[in-house]
């Protein structure tokens, strides 16, 4: 079984790192506005900013959840590919692990 690249299949999986950073920056600025608004203790201002913060927080949570699910699915698929490879090629896997162990041992032995 050949390893296939995993491609995003829907819009939810296309959430970019930059988009998440932008969401977190917006959330941070909204929380700062909320803190400044509470210093004034103007009830209308506080409730407006609080509502904005809640909306942005919900959006960020949703995007992070979607990205986390996508990463989890990718990890499981890669684990399955590796597991299949080891079962189909046990001696090659043993040789690869032994080689990696030797290299790691040499690197650690230098200290």
VONU-526624 format. One record per atom (N, C-alpha, C, O): atom name; x, y, z. Coordinates in Angstrom, 3 decimals. Last residue first. Example, Ala and Ser with C-alpha at 12.3 -4.5 7.8 and 13.67 -1.06 7.14 Angstrom:
// VONU-526624
r atom:N, px:12.850, py:-2.250, pz:7.080
r atom:CA, px:13.670, py:-1.060, pz:7.140
r atom:C, px:12.900, py:0.030, pz:7.870
r atom:O, px:13.409, py:1.138, pz:8.039
r atom:N, px:13.190, py:-5.690, pz:7.800
r atom:CA, px:12.300, py:-4.500, pz:7.800
r atom:C, px:13.200, py:-3.300, pz:7.800
r atom:O, px:14.236, py:-3.319, pz:8.465
***
This chain:
// VONU-526624
r atom:N, px:28.461, py:13.110, pz:23.805
r atom:CA, px:28.342, py:14.027, pz:24.928
r atom:C, px:29.278, py:13.598, pz:25.965
r atom:O, px:29.359, py:14.225, pz:27.021
r atom:N, px:28.532, py:11.051, pz:22.014
r atom:CA, px:29.467, py:12.163, pz:21.842
r atom:C, px:29.484, py:13.089, pz:23.031
r atom:O, px:30.468, py:13.800, pz:23.233
r atom:N, px:26.403, py:9.376, pz:22.428
r atom:CA, px:27.707, py:8.984, pz:22.966
r atom:C, px:28.743, py:10.079, pz:22.852
r atom:O, px:29.756, py:10.028, pz:23.550
r atom:N, px:24.363, py:10.479, pz:20.947
r atom:CA, px:24.303, py:10.605, pz:22.411
r atom:C, px:25.650, py:10.261, pz:23.058
r atom:O, px:25.990, py:10.797, pz:24.113
r atom:N, px:25.234, py:9.728, pz:18.385
r atom:CA, px:25.034, py:11.139, pz:18.726
r atom:C, px:25.025, py:11.358, pz:20.224
r atom:O, px:25.616, py:12.318, pz:20.718
r atom:N, px:25.252, py:6.939, pz:18.603
r atom:CA, px:26.492, py:7.677, pz:18.300
r atom:C, px:26.372, py:9.146, pz:18.670
r atom:O, px:27.309, py:9.735, pz:19.209
r atom:N, px:22.513, py:6.467, pz:19.080
r atom:CA, px:23.524, py:6.073, pz:20.063
r atom:C, px:24.837, py:6.812, pz:19.853
r atom:O, px:25.463, py:7.260, pz:20.814
r atom:N, px:21.423, py:7.343, pz:16.662
r atom:CA, px:21.075, py:8.029, pz:17.906
r atom:C, px:22.090, py:7.712, pz:19.003
r atom:O, px:22.478, py:8.597, pz:19.767
r atom:N, px:22.582, py:5.429, pz:14.945
r atom:CA, px:22.849, py:6.863, pz:14.758
r atom:C, px:22.551, py:7.637, pz:16.032
r atom:O, px:23.338, py:8.492, pz:16.440
r atom:N, px:21.447, py:3.083, pz:16.043
r atom:CA, px:22.903, py:3.260, pz:15.983
r atom:C, px:23.249, py:4.740, pz:15.853
r atom:O, px:24.113, py:5.244, pz:16.571
r atom:N, px:18.699, py:3.560, pz:15.665
r atom:CA, px:19.237, py:3.373, pz:17.014
r atom:C, px:20.740, py:3.586, pz:17.062
r atom:O, px:21.257, py:4.192, pz:18.000
r atom:N, px:18.534, py:3.605, pz:12.903
r atom:CA, px:18.206, py:4.820, pz:13.651
r atom:C, px:18.758, py:4.745, pz:15.070
r atom:O, px:19.229, py:5.744, pz:15.612
r atom:N, px:19.188, py:0.921, pz:12.434
r atom:CA, px:20.027, py:2.005, pz:11.919
r atom:C, px:19.786, py:3.306, pz:12.663
r atom:O, px:20.727, py:4.020, pz:13.009
r atom:N, px:17.002, py:-0.338, pz:13.656
r atom:CA, px:18.360, py:-0.588, pz:14.146
r atom:C, px:19.306, py:0.517, pz:13.689
r atom:O, px:20.131, py:0.993, pz:14.468
r atom:N, px:14.906, py:0.599, pz:12.059
r atom:CA, px:14.930, py:0.927, pz:13.488
r atom:C, px:16.331, py:0.728, pz:14.069
r atom:O, px:16.791, py:1.534, pz:14.878
r atom:N, px:15.657, py:-0.559, pz:9.597
r atom:CA, px:15.535, py:0.890, pz:9.727
r atom:C, px:15.604, py:1.316, pz:11.191
r atom:O, px:16.285, py:2.286, pz:11.525
r atom:N, px:15.493, py:-3.284, pz:10.262
r atom:CA, px:16.760, py:-2.683, pz:9.830
r atom:C, px:16.755, py:-1.178, pz:9.974
r atom:O, px:17.738, py:-0.587, pz:10.422
r atom:N, px:12.768, py:-3.495, pz:10.835
r atom:CA, px:13.751, py:-3.809, pz:11.881
r atom:C, px:15.093, py:-3.180, pz:11.531
r atom:O, px:15.757, py:-2.608, pz:12.395
r atom:N, px:11.737, py:-2.836, pz:8.320
r atom:CA, px:11.415, py:-1.998, pz:9.480
r atom:C, px:12.406, py:-2.221, pz:10.615
r atom:O, px:12.833, py:-1.274, pz:11.276
r atom:N, px:12.652, py:-4.941, pz:6.813
r atom:CA, px:13.094, py:-3.592, pz:6.466
r atom:C, px:12.848, py:-2.644, pz:7.637
r atom:O, px:13.658, py:-1.758, pz:7.908
r atom:N, px:11.216, py:-6.970, pz:8.040
r atom:CA, px:12.677, py:-6.946, pz:8.132
r atom:C, px:13.235, py:-5.577, pz:7.766
r atom:O, px:14.205, py:-5.120, pz:8.371
r atom:N, px:8.441, py:-6.366, pz:7.526
r atom:CA, px:8.964, py:-6.419, pz:8.889
r atom:C, px:10.492, py:-6.322, pz:8.960
r atom:O, px:11.018, py:-5.657, pz:9.853
r atom:N, px:6.478, py:-5.119, pz:5.591
r atom:CA, px:7.941, py:-5.156, pz:5.445
r atom:C, px:8.606, py:-5.244, pz:6.816
r atom:O, px:9.271, py:-4.296, pz:7.234
r atom:N, px:3.831, py:-5.181, pz:6.384
r atom:CA, px:4.168, py:-5.694, pz:5.060
r atom:C, px:5.665, py:-5.874, pz:4.870
r atom:O, px:6.083, py:-6.705, pz:4.063
r atom:N, px:3.945, py:-4.011, pz:8.918
r atom:CA, px:3.411, py:-5.371, pz:8.777
r atom:C, px:3.776, py:-5.989, pz:7.431
r atom:O, px:4.007, py:-7.195, pz:7.347
r atom:N, px:4.992, py:-1.513, pz:8.269
r atom:CA, px:5.741, py:-2.387, pz:9.174
r atom:C, px:5.250, py:-3.824, pz:9.049
r atom:O, px:6.054, py:-4.756, pz:9.072
r atom:N, px:2.925, py:-0.526, pz:6.647
r atom:CA, px:4.269, py:-0.708, pz:6.106
r atom:C, px:5.073, py:-1.677, pz:6.966
r atom:O, px:5.756, py:-2.558, pz:6.444
r atom:N, px:0.792, py:-0.369, pz:8.498
r atom:CA, px:0.704, py:-1.264, pz:7.340
r atom:C, px:2.078, py:-1.547, pz:6.752
r atom:O, px:2.372, py:-2.687, pz:6.393
r atom:N, px:1.841, py:1.620, pz:10.191
r atom:CA, px:1.526, py:0.294, pz:10.718
r atom:C, px:1.446, py:-0.728, pz:9.584
r atom:O, px:1.977, py:-1.832, pz:9.704
r atom:N, px:1.967, py:3.795, pz:8.439
r atom:CA, px:3.195, py:3.270, pz:9.041
r atom:C, px:2.979, py:1.857, pz:9.572
r atom:O, px:3.844, py:0.995, pz:9.417
r atom:N, px:-0.784, py:4.097, pz:7.898
r atom:CA, px:0.169, py:3.831, pz:6.813
r atom:C, px:1.456, py:3.221, pz:7.351
r atom:O, px:1.975, py:2.253, pz:6.795
r atom:N, px:-1.741, py:4.650, pz:10.497
r atom:CA, px:-2.207, py:3.461, pz:9.787
r atom:C, px:-1.266, py:3.089, pz:8.644
r atom:O, px:-0.976, py:1.911, pz:8.436
r atom:N, px:-0.449, py:7.094, pz:10.931
r atom:CA, px:-0.163, py:5.965, pz:11.801
r atom:C, px:-0.574, py:4.655, pz:11.125
r atom:O, px:0.160, py:3.668, pz:11.177
r atom:N, px:-1.712, py:8.615, pz:8.984
r atom:CA, px:-0.270, py:8.376, pz:8.874
r atom:C, px:0.158, py:7.208, pz:9.752
r atom:O, px:1.024, py:6.422, pz:9.369
r atom:N, px:-4.323, py:8.605, pz:10.021
r atom:CA, px:-4.065, py:8.037, pz:8.700
r atom:C, px:-2.579, py:7.728, pz:8.521
r atom:O, px:-2.227, py:6.689, pz:7.963
r atom:N, px:-3.903, py:9.921, pz:12.486
r atom:CA, px:-4.393, py:8.542, pz:12.460
r atom:C, px:-4.134, py:7.874, pz:11.115
r atom:O, px:-3.764, py:6.700, pz:11.070
r atom:N, px:-3.075, py:12.448, pz:11.582
r atom:CA, px:-2.173, py:11.626, pz:12.395
r atom:C, px:-2.610, py:10.166, pz:12.380
r atom:O, px:-1.773, py:9.270, pz:12.273
r atom:N, px:-5.395, py:13.327, pz:10.246
r atom:CA, px:-4.138, py:13.154, pz:9.520
r atom:C, px:-3.196, py:12.227, pz:10.284
r atom:O, px:-2.591, py:11.328, pz:9.699
r atom:N, px:-7.185, py:13.485, pz:12.402
r atom:CA, px:-7.451, py:12.565, pz:11.303
r atom:C, px:-6.184, py:12.288, pz:10.500
r atom:O, px:-5.927, py:11.147, pz:10.116
r atom:N, px:-5.916, py:15.515, pz:13.897
r atom:CA, px:-6.110, py:14.186, pz:14.481
r atom:C, px:-6.342, py:13.147, pz:13.384
r atom:O, px:-5.768, py:12.059, pz:13.424
r atom:N, px:-6.143, py:17.663, pz:12.142
r atom:CA, px:-4.808, py:17.183, pz:12.519
r atom:C, px:-4.897, py:15.772, pz:13.095
r atom:O, px:-4.046, py:14.929, pz:12.811
r atom:N, px:-8.963, py:17.917, pz:12.137
r atom:CA, px:-8.237, py:17.640, pz:10.899
r atom:C, px:-6.849, py:17.068, pz:11.204
r atom:O, px:-6.433, py:16.090, pz:10.583
r atom:N, px:-9.435, py:18.587, pz:14.804
r atom:CA, px:-10.014, py:17.357, pz:14.258
r atom:C, px:-9.285, py:16.947, pz:12.985
r atom:O, px:-9.017, py:15.764, pz:12.774
r atom:N, px:-8.130, py:21.060, pz:14.923
r atom:CA, px:-7.695, py:19.952, pz:15.768
r atom:C, px:-8.208, py:18.610, pz:15.255
r atom:O, px:-7.484, py:17.614, pz:15.276
r atom:N, px:-9.677, py:22.569, pz:13.164
r atom:CA, px:-8.269, py:22.316, pz:12.836
r atom:C, px:-7.745, py:21.138, pz:13.651
r atom:O, px:-6.998, py:20.309, pz:13.132
r atom:N, px:-12.096, py:22.619, pz:14.597
r atom:CA, px:-12.043, py:22.054, pz:13.249
r atom:C, px:-10.613, py:21.689, pz:12.874
r atom:O, px:-10.369, py:20.614, pz:12.327
r atom:N, px:-11.261, py:23.931, pz:16.930
r atom:CA, px:-11.813, py:22.594, pz:17.012
r atom:C, px:-11.743, py:21.895, pz:15.657
r atom:O, px:-11.376, py:20.722, pz:15.574
r atom:N, px:-10.535, py:26.402, pz:15.902
r atom:CA, px:-9.525, py:25.567, pz:16.548
r atom:C, px:-9.992, py:24.124, pz:16.648
r atom:O, px:-9.200, py:23.198, pz:16.471
r atom:N, px:-13.053, py:27.282, pz:14.979
r atom:CA, px:-11.951, py:27.062, pz:14.038
r atom:C, px:-10.871, py:26.175, pz:14.636
r atom:O, px:-10.346, py:25.292, pz:13.957
r atom:N, px:-14.472, py:27.417, pz:17.436
r atom:CA, px:-14.947, py:26.588, pz:16.336
r atom:C, px:-13.818, py:26.268, pz:15.364
r atom:O, px:-13.644, py:25.115, pz:14.969
r atom:N, px:-12.996, py:29.286, pz:18.877
r atom:CA, px:-13.147, py:27.921, pz:19.386
r atom:C, px:-13.555, py:26.969, pz:18.270
r atom:O, px:-13.045, py:25.853, pz:18.174
r atom:N, px:-13.401, py:31.544, pz:17.241
r atom:CA, px:-12.054, py:30.998, pz:17.416
r atom:C, px:-12.126, py:29.557, pz:17.916
r atom:O, px:-11.392, py:28.698, pz:17.428
r atom:N, px:-16.179, py:31.912, pz:17.537
r atom:CA, px:-15.605, py:31.668, pz:16.205
r atom:C, px:-14.218, py:31.029, pz:16.321
r atom:O, px:-13.898, py:30.091, pz:15.592
r atom:N, px:-16.383, py:32.396, pz:20.293
r atom:CA, px:-17.077, py:31.244, pz:19.709
r atom:C, px:-16.496, py:30.895, pz:18.339
r atom:O, px:-16.337, py:29.718, pz:18.014
r atom:N, px:-14.918, py:34.776, pz:20.435
r atom:CA, px:-14.453, py:33.589, pz:21.153
r atom:C, px:-15.101, py:32.330, pz:20.583
r atom:O, px:-14.432, py:31.310, pz:20.411
r atom:N, px:-16.554, py:36.485, pz:18.970
r atom:CA, px:-15.214, py:36.158, pz:18.467
r atom:C, px:-14.655, py:34.918, pz:19.147
r atom:O, px:-13.994, py:34.100, pz:18.507
r atom:N, px:-18.820, py:36.542, pz:20.654
r atom:CA, px:-18.928, py:36.095, pz:19.266
r atom:C, px:-17.572, py:35.684, pz:18.712
r atom:O, px:-17.455, py:34.648, pz:18.057
r atom:N, px:-17.736, py:37.558, pz:23.047
r atom:CA, px:-18.353, py:36.235, pz:23.032
r atom:C, px:-18.456, py:35.689, pz:21.611
r atom:O, px:-18.208, py:34.505, pz:21.383
r atom:N, px:-16.913, py:40.096, pz:22.196
r atom:CA, px:-15.924, py:39.133, pz:22.696
r atom:C, px:-16.489, py:37.720, pz:22.655
r atom:O, px:-15.790, py:36.784, pz:22.268
r atom:N, px:-19.373, py:41.275, pz:21.570
r atom:CA, px:-18.360, py:41.088, pz:20.527
r atom:C, px:-17.350, py:40.028, pz:20.947
r atom:O, px:-16.975, py:39.167, pz:20.152
r atom:N, px:-20.489, py:41.311, pz:24.155
r atom:CA, px:-21.143, py:40.536, pz:23.091
r atom:C, px:-20.172, py:40.266, pz:21.939
r atom:O, px:-20.145, py:39.162, pz:21.394
r atom:N, px:-18.744, py:43.093, pz:25.400
r atom:CA, px:-18.829, py:41.716, pz:25.876
r atom:C, px:-19.463, py:40.817, pz:24.815
r atom:O, px:-19.016, py:39.689, pz:24.605
r atom:N, px:-19.316, py:45.436, pz:24.060
r atom:CA, px:-17.992, py:44.841, pz:23.895
r atom:C, px:-18.000, py:43.387, pz:24.356
r atom:O, px:-17.331, py:42.543, pz:23.759
r atom:N, px:-21.973, py:45.793, pz:24.968
r atom:CA, px:-21.664, py:45.739, pz:23.539
r atom:C, px:-20.328, py:45.043, pz:23.301
r atom:O, px:-20.222, py:44.167, pz:22.443
r atom:N, px:-21.712, py:45.904, pz:27.760
r atom:CA, px:-22.500, py:44.822, pz:27.167
r atom:C, px:-22.213, py:44.681, pz:25.673
r atom:O, px:-22.209, py:43.565, pz:25.155
r atom:N, px:-20.100, py:48.213, pz:28.053
r atom:CA, px:-19.644, py:46.908, pz:28.534
r atom:C, px:-20.414, py:45.789, pz:27.854
r atom:O, px:-19.809, py:44.812, pz:27.413
r atom:N, px:-21.738, py:50.252, pz:27.052
r atom:CA, px:-20.447, py:49.980, pz:26.421
r atom:C, px:-19.956, py:48.583, pz:26.803
r atom:O, px:-19.448, py:47.854, pz:25.951
r atom:N, px:-23.848, py:50.197, pz:28.873
r atom:CA, px:-24.093, py:49.958, pz:27.453
r atom:C, px:-22.804, py:49.554, pz:26.741
r atom:O, px:-22.791, py:48.628, pz:25.930
r atom:N, px:-22.562, py:50.786, pz:31.350
r atom:CA, px:-23.270, py:49.514, pz:31.151
r atom:C, px:-23.502, py:49.195, pz:29.671
r atom:O, px:-23.366, py:48.042, pz:29.260
r atom:N, px:-19.501, py:51.916, pz:32.016
r atom:CA, px:-20.679, py:52.307, pz:31.242
r atom:C, px:-21.386, py:51.023, pz:30.831
r atom:O, px:-20.848, py:50.252, pz:30.037
r atom:N, px:-17.082, py:51.666, pz:33.311
r atom:CA, px:-18.291, py:51.151, pz:33.953
r atom:C, px:-19.560, py:51.705, pz:33.309
r atom:O, px:-20.564, py:51.931, pz:33.984
r atom:N, px:-14.537, py:52.144, pz:32.546
r atom:CA, px:-15.485, py:53.264, pz:32.472
r atom:C, px:-16.772, py:52.943, pz:33.216
r atom:O, px:-17.467, py:53.841, pz:33.692
r atom:N, px:-13.525, py:49.614, pz:32.843
r atom:CA, px:-12.931, py:50.679, pz:33.651
r atom:C, px:-13.844, py:51.902, pz:33.655
r atom:O, px:-13.918, py:52.618, pz:34.653
r atom:N, px:-14.843, py:48.203, pz:30.954
r atom:CA, px:-15.257, py:47.982, pz:32.342
r atom:C, px:-14.643, py:49.025, pz:33.262
r atom:O, px:-15.173, py:49.295, pz:34.340
r atom:N, px:-13.452, py:49.039, pz:28.712
r atom:CA, px:-14.859, py:49.416, pz:28.859
r atom:C, px:-15.326, py:49.231, pz:30.289
r atom:O, px:-16.126, py:50.024, pz:30.786
r atom:N, px:-11.005, py:47.816, pz:29.056
r atom:CA, px:-11.075, py:49.276, pz:29.072
r atom:C, px:-12.512, py:49.747, pz:29.297
r atom:O, px:-12.748, py:50.736, pz:29.991
r atom:N, px:-11.809, py:45.141, pz:28.813
r atom:CA, px:-11.177, py:45.597, pz:30.047
r atom:C, px:-11.236, py:47.117, pz:30.163
r atom:O, px:-11.487, py:47.649, pz:31.245
r atom:N, px:-12.793, py:45.186, pz:26.215
r atom:CA, px:-13.686, py:44.846, pz:27.323
r atom:C, px:-13.106, py:45.331, pz:28.640
r atom:O, px:-13.824, py:45.868, pz:29.484
r atom:N, px:-10.467, py:45.698, pz:24.799
r atom:CA, px:-11.556, py:46.675, pz:24.771
r atom:C, px:-12.516, py:46.444, pz:25.932
r atom:O, px:-12.991, py:47.394, pz:26.554
r atom:N, px:-9.149, py:43.284, pz:25.341
r atom:CA, px:-8.579, py:44.539, pz:25.824
r atom:C, px:-9.638, py:45.638, pz:25.844
r atom:O, px:-9.705, py:46.421, pz:26.791
r atom:N, px:-10.860, py:41.576, pz:23.977
r atom:CA, px:-10.738, py:41.425, pz:25.434
r atom:C, px:-10.127, py:42.689, pz:26.036
r atom:O, px:-10.534, py:43.121, pz:27.115
r atom:N, px:-10.359, py:42.475, pz:21.400
r atom:CA, px:-11.704, py:42.602, pz:21.965
r atom:C, px:-11.670, py:42.480, pz:23.477
r atom:O, px:-12.376, py:43.204, pz:24.179
r atom:N, px:-7.691, py:41.747, pz:21.061
r atom:CA, px:-8.047, py:43.177, pz:21.055
r atom:C, px:-9.441, py:43.392, pz:21.635
r atom:O, px:-9.677, py:44.401, pz:22.300
r atom:N, px:-7.967, py:38.946, pz:21.200
r atom:CA, px:-7.161, py:39.663, pz:22.185
r atom:C, px:-7.529, py:41.145, pz:22.228
r atom:O, px:-7.662, py:41.726, pz:23.305
r atom:N, px:-9.491, py:38.476, pz:18.925
r atom:CA, px:-10.031, py:38.137, pz:20.237
r atom:C, px:-9.278, py:38.889, pz:21.327
r atom:O, px:-9.883, py:39.406, pz:22.266
r atom:N, px:-7.664, py:39.284, pz:16.977
r atom:CA, px:-8.939, py:39.984, pz:17.117
r atom:C, px:-9.552, py:39.726, pz:18.485
r atom:O, px:-10.068, py:40.641, pz:19.127
r atom:N, px:-5.656, py:37.375, pz:17.420
r atom:CA, px:-5.354, py:38.807, pz:17.582
r atom:C, px:-6.641, py:39.604, pz:17.772
r atom:O, px:-6.707, py:40.493, pz:18.621
r atom:N, px:-7.064, py:35.033, pz:16.796
r atom:CA, px:-6.571, py:35.227, pz:18.163
r atom:C, px:-6.213, py:36.684, pz:18.419
r atom:O, px:-6.440, py:37.186, pz:19.520
r atom:N, px:-7.532, py:35.479, pz:14.063
r atom:CA, px:-8.656, py:35.335, pz:14.995
r atom:C, px:-8.217, py:35.574, pz:16.431
r atom:O, px:-8.915, py:36.239, pz:17.196
r atom:N, px:-4.887, py:35.472, pz:13.146
r atom:CA, px:-5.699, py:36.681, pz:13.012
r atom:C, px:-6.889, py:36.634, pz:13.964
r atom:O, px:-7.219, py:37.636, pz:14.599
r atom:N, px:-4.204, py:32.826, pz:13.678
r atom:CA, px:-3.487, py:33.902, pz:14.359
r atom:C, px:-4.288, py:35.203, pz:14.311
r atom:O, px:-4.362, py:35.939, pz:15.294
r atom:N, px:-5.992, py:31.581, pz:11.896
r atom:CA, px:-6.116, py:31.345, pz:13.337
r atom:C, px:-5.403, py:32.431, pz:14.131
r atom:O, px:-5.924, py:32.908, pz:15.139
r atom:N, px:-4.974, py:32.521, pz:9.494
r atom:CA, px:-6.353, py:32.846, pz:9.849
r atom:C, px:-6.569, py:32.648, pz:11.346
r atom:O, px:-7.246, py:33.448, pz:11.991
r atom:N, px:-2.435, py:31.374, pz:9.516
r atom:CA, px:-2.561, py:32.831, pz:9.555
r atom:C, px:-3.967, py:33.257, pz:9.962
r atom:O, px:-4.137, py:34.236, pz:10.689
r atom:N, px:-3.112, py:28.695, pz:9.257
r atom:CA, px:-2.461, py:29.139, pz:10.483
r atom:C, px:-2.592, py:30.648, pz:10.632
r atom:O, px:-2.830, py:31.151, pz:11.730
r atom:N, px:-6.355, py:28.216, pz:7.754
r atom:CA, px:-4.910, py:28.405, pz:7.732
r atom:C, px:-4.396, py:28.869, pz:9.090
r atom:O, px:-5.144, py:29.360, pz:9.936
r atom:N, px:-8.674, py:25.861, pz:7.130
r atom:CA, px:-8.378, py:26.934, pz:8.067
r atom:C, px:-6.857, py:27.057, pz:8.143
r atom:O, px:-6.165, py:26.121, pz:8.544
r atom:N, px:-9.645, py:23.844, pz:5.593
r atom:CA, px:-8.747, py:24.796, pz:4.960
r atom:C, px:-8.432, py:25.982, pz:5.853
r atom:O, px:-7.965, py:27.011, pz:5.365
r atom:N, px:-11.567, py:22.315, pz:6.722
r atom:CA, px:-10.192, py:21.860, pz:6.874
r atom:C, px:-9.177, py:22.820, pz:6.286
r atom:O, px:-7.973, py:22.632, pz:6.461
r atom:N, px:-13.891, py:23.528, pz:5.981
r atom:CA, px:-13.556, py:23.519, pz:7.403
r atom:C, px:-12.111, py:23.124, pz:7.614
r atom:O, px:-11.488, py:23.551, pz:8.587
r atom:N, px:-14.121, py:22.982, pz:3.251
r atom:CA, px:-13.720, py:24.319, pz:3.677
r atom:C, px:-13.280, py:24.346, pz:5.135
r atom:O, px:-12.384, py:25.111, pz:5.492
r atom:N, px:-12.769, py:19.671, pz:2.628
r atom:CA, px:-13.825, py:20.662, pz:2.711
r atom:C, px:-13.289, py:21.972, pz:3.273
r atom:O, px:-12.143, py:22.051, pz:3.713
r atom:N, px:-10.505, py:18.126, pz:2.375
r atom:CA, px:-11.668, py:17.792, pz:1.563
r atom:C, px:-12.780, py:18.814, pz:1.648
r atom:O, px:-13.667, py:18.814, pz:0.794
r atom:N, px:-6.979, py:18.315, pz:2.040
r atom:CA, px:-8.195, py:18.786, pz:2.697
r atom:C, px:-9.391, py:18.560, pz:1.784
r atom:O, px:-9.310, py:18.773, pz:0.575
r atom:N, px:-5.165, py:15.327, pz:1.384
r atom:CA, px:-5.626, py:16.618, pz:0.912
r atom:C, px:-6.858, py:17.037, pz:1.694
r atom:O, px:-7.709, py:16.196, pz:1.987
r atom:N, px:-2.358, py:13.500, pz:1.998
r atom:CA, px:-3.694, py:13.790, pz:2.513
r atom:C, px:-4.059, py:15.197, pz:2.103
r atom:O, px:-3.354, py:16.152, pz:2.430
r atom:N, px:-0.674, py:11.383, pz:-0.264
r atom:CA, px:-0.774, py:12.653, pz:0.457
r atom:C, px:-2.222, py:12.900, pz:0.862
r atom:O, px:-3.164, py:12.549, pz:0.151
r atom:N, px:-0.327, py:7.911, pz:0.409
r atom:CA, px:-0.934, py:8.954, pz:-0.392
r atom:C, px:-0.939, py:10.253, pz:0.398
r atom:O, px:-1.182, py:10.238, pz:1.605
r atom:N, px:1.837, py:5.196, pz:0.292
r atom:CA, px:1.348, py:6.323, pz:1.075
r atom:C, px:0.852, py:7.404, pz:0.137
r atom:O, px:1.536, py:7.770, pz:-0.819
r atom:N, px:0.795, py:2.048, pz:-1.017
r atom:CA, px:1.600, py:3.262, pz:-1.120
r atom:C, px:0.978, py:4.374, pz:-0.292
r atom:O, px:-0.243, py:4.483, pz:-0.188
r atom:N, px:0.847, py:-1.184, pz:0.000
r atom:CA, px:0.000, py:0.000, pz:0.000
r atom:C, px:0.884, py:1.236, pz:0.000
r atom:O, px:1.652, py:1.442, pz:0.940
***
